[in-house]
Amino acid sequence: MVRIAAVVRVGAVLCCLAACGTPPTDFIPQETPVDLCPDPGAGIEIGGFDGTGADTNRRPHRRLVLMGGGREEDLAARQFVEAAVAGDIVVLRTSGSLTSYPEYFIGFLASVTPSTVITIRTSNPEAGADPAVLCRIARAEAVWLAGGNQWNYLGRWPTALQEALAAVAERDAAMGGTSAGAVSLGEGAFDAQFGTVTSREALDDPLRPEVSLTRPVFAQPELEGVLVDSHFTERGREGRLLVFLARFLADRGEGPAVGVGLDEGVAITIEAGAYEVTSRESGAAWMYEVAGPASLAPGVPLSLDGIRRVRLPGGSVGPWPLSFDERADARVMHVANGVVLAGPRG
């Protein structure tokens, strides 16, 4: 998976000529090989700040950062960068800029400057198992999934790439994502295989093809039993998140299921059994616990009981997973014939 692409000259000058005289005629400078990841093949583009290309081999700090889309939340982004402990950061995306995240993570946020920040753009997602991609992910102290279309990540990236992302958590490296990237990190995920779906469409027919869910290979361990949605308040996504959770609950066969709805400019950072919510403005993280039961039938609007909701504004902190039993502000809700209503049924 790697090739010898460069050499680092060591002991190039043991002393200056003036001080030590002319070196022996049989003196040969020593060369130490440096293992570099291979160059990318077709459908893969790499940009950013790659340094020497050598593996920095740092010990990262395990941290999970989820953002709701829109403009990034700077404090959480800085915490993500710092979790790499001056190591290597890899940004993955299927479209968009090769330089925006490297410039942001190094130039704007740097408190502990990472050694490298590169963006890998899999413009042909099916080519994502390219050795150039797998090698760089295996060396990364932190991996970030940009926004876009989550079906490219969940349905089109090859299994080898998805398994490489699963290994990021296994070695306690940092992980994060925004919008589609954050959505893709839960145990359950709306995969958008057949396009997007509105709350009204999902509530009216929770078994319609567009309500397509996946169990991601690279689901993060902190998100066991959790499904994430983004652009939450801005796009009126409460209804569809409840439908996703009803479907997820039925698929798991045990519950409760937990939903995290993230407004734009909002981040939730999870580490060491605790969470912190940060927000650019007045947005929030919306937490839902769904115990059911749910009524799911083709062409029949959703009915769902056992819902509790908690709003977490910026500045909220606490233990993770969130304990709804200990929250005096937990609001009880239900869905009747496709309509989301306050309070328990009846």
C-alpha positions, 0 to 999 in steps of 0.5 A: 500500500505504500511506496518509497517515494523520497529520501531524507538525508541524515547526517548530511553535514557532521561539521563544517569544512572550516572547523573539521577539514575535508572529509575522507574521500570514502565518506558516503552520506547516509540515507534513510528511506521515507514511506510515502502513500501512493499517488491517487488513481483515476477518480481521486483528487488530493489537495491541501498541506501534505508536508513531507508526506511522512506519517507523523505517528502521533497519539490522538485524543478520541473526540467525536464532533457532529455539525448540523450544516451551514457555516461551521461552528468554530469552537467545535472545529478547533476542538476537532483539530486539537484532538489530532495532537499536531498529527495528520488530518484527512477530510473526505468529500465527493465534491467541492473544494480541495483547499477550503478545509485545509485552509480553515483547519490550519490557517484560521483555527490553529492553536495546536497546528496539525502536521498535515491537513489534506482533502481527498475528493472521491469524485468517483465514489466507487473508486474510494478503495484506491490505495492512496485513500486507504493509506492516508486514512490509516495514518490519520489522527483525525478524519472529517466527513464534509457535507454533500450527498450521504448516499455517496458515502453510505451506498457508493463508497466501497466496503474497503473504504467504509471499513477503513473509516470504522478503524478510525474509531477502533484506534481512538482517533478523532472523527467528525462531520457536518451535514451529510457527514454527520448524518452518516456517523450514527448507528442508523442513517437516512441514506438518501438513496432515492433522494430527499424526503420532507417531513410531510411526505414521510409522516403521510407514508412512513414506508414510502421508498424515499424513507430509506435507512442504512446501518453504516459500517463506520457508525461511531461507537458513541452513537449506538442506538442513535440516528442524526439529522441536520439542517433541522429547524431550518428545513422543518425536519422534526416530522421526518426524524420521528419517522426515521426513528420509528423505522429504526426502532422497528429495524433494531427490534429493541429500544429506545431509539435516540434522534439528534436533530442539529440546527445549522451552525450547531455542533455537539462534541462527545468525548469521555462520556460527556457532551457539549453543545456549541452554537454560532447563534440561537440554534440548538441540538434537539434530542428525541427518545422514541420508545414506541409503539409505532404503527407502520403500514404502506400508505398509512400516516404514522402513529407513534407513541413514547416520544420525549424531546429535549432542546439543548441550546449552545452552552449545554453540557452533561453526561452522554448518553443523555438521560431523558429520565433526569431531564425536567425539561423533557417534553412528552409528544406523540404522533397521531395519523401523521400529525405531531402533537404535544403530550401523551396520546389521550 
